Amino acid sequence: MKLVCVARFVPDGDWMDPFGNSQSTIRGEITIRDGCHRRLCPDDAAALGFALSLRQQIPDLSLHLLALATSAALPHIEDILRLGVDKATLLPQTVMATSDTVTLAKMVGSSLPAADYDWILTGSDTHGQAAAPLAPALAGVLGIDHLSGICRVDDTRFTKHCGELERREGRFVTRYAVRGPAILGFDARSDYALPYVRLKDRAKDVSHRLRCPGDMIEGPEEANTQPCDAVIRLTGLMKRQKRRKNPRKVDLNDEGIAQVYHYLCEERLI
């Protein structure tokens, strides 16, 4: 069985530059410091956790990590390799510069045929705009099925060609049967978590299993990689300003009801 995990690393909010960028083409954009700290998306960490737990039951499992990150995330990727991932590929900088999810999915999909996958594992939801929902767009590019929001997988019924899994739908848990190859999107609240690296493996050299090709994927036209008004990638984090509250007491009569009605209209609540 061959698994491919698509992992996305986004800038950590504690390392954001609090000052705006005067050269920004987007109003209100916040710059990100060069070489800032990166963290793995929690949903993608759940997908990796499931893959590593499955490897304990299937020793001949092949696990390939496809990392969407900059060079600042290399220490984290090396730690993932020390956990038991066979090999990892860091996508070039041109992929991270794409400004929409569809273009990103096309560039990621162009690298997957060489990986020869049976299942593609990734996260289902987003934690910042840089981790925009990739599974639906990637499934459309590859022409395969996908299912998101997965919380549990039946290990005894997960094979190379089919699998039974569960996903949360409100207060209920629904069981599905999926035929591979397909894209499985895991939820951060699932039963799987990324394990910690053992102390004896901290010094293990894994550089021979990490690929950082600069021209692995042919980039799209330059117009598709330039920032636009509908940017989906993360450009920064801004703390929302607190609204000032001016309480006003009204009587329970026609005049008071009219004041409440006009207030709701001004706030566009009705």
C-alpha positions, 0 to 999 in steps of 0.5 A: 500500500502506498500513501501520500500525505499532503502537509501544509505549514503555515506561519505561526501567529506569534511570529507575525510582523505587527507593522503593515507593508507600505508596498502591499497591493492589498489593503490591510495586508500584514507582512510576514517576517522572513524565515518566520516560525512555521507550524504544521496544520492540525488537520494535516497532523491528524492525517499523518498520525493516522498514516504512522499508526497504520504503518505499525500494522502494515510494515511494508507500507510506503509513506511519502510526504508532500510538504507545502512549505518554505525552507523555514519548515525544514526542521519540522519536516526532518522530525517527521522523517524521524517518526517513520516517513519513508521520504519527503518532498518539499515543493518549490517556492513557485508553488507557495507563491500561487494566489488561488487554490485551483492553481495550487491544486494543479501544481500539486497534482502534477507531482503526484503521478510520479509518487504512484499513490493508492490513497492521498491523506490531508487535512479537511479544514483550514487554519488560516488562508494559506491552508485553504481547502485543498482536497476538493480542488485536488480531487477535481484535478486528479478526477478521483473521489474525496471525503473530508471531516474524517474522525476514525478509520476502521483499521481492519477494513482499510485495504489498498482498494477500499476502506471503511471510515467515520465522519462527524455530521453534527451530533451524529457519526456516519460510517462510509465505505470509500473505494480507492484511490481517493483523497481522505481529509482528516479533522483535527478532532479525530482520534489520531495525533502526531507522535513525538520524536524519541530522544534517541532519534533526535540526532538521526541524519535524514537528509538523504530522504528529503528532496528539495528540487527547485524545478520539480514542477513546472510553474504556471504563467507569471500572471497566475502567480502574482498577488491579486485582489482575491488572495487565498494565501495567508498574508498575516494576522490582525487582531480585530478591534473591540467595538465600543458599546453604547447601551441604550434603554428603551421602553416596551412600547411602540416607540421602543420597538421602532427604535430597536427595529431601526437599529437592527436595520442599520446594523444589517441584521434584518 
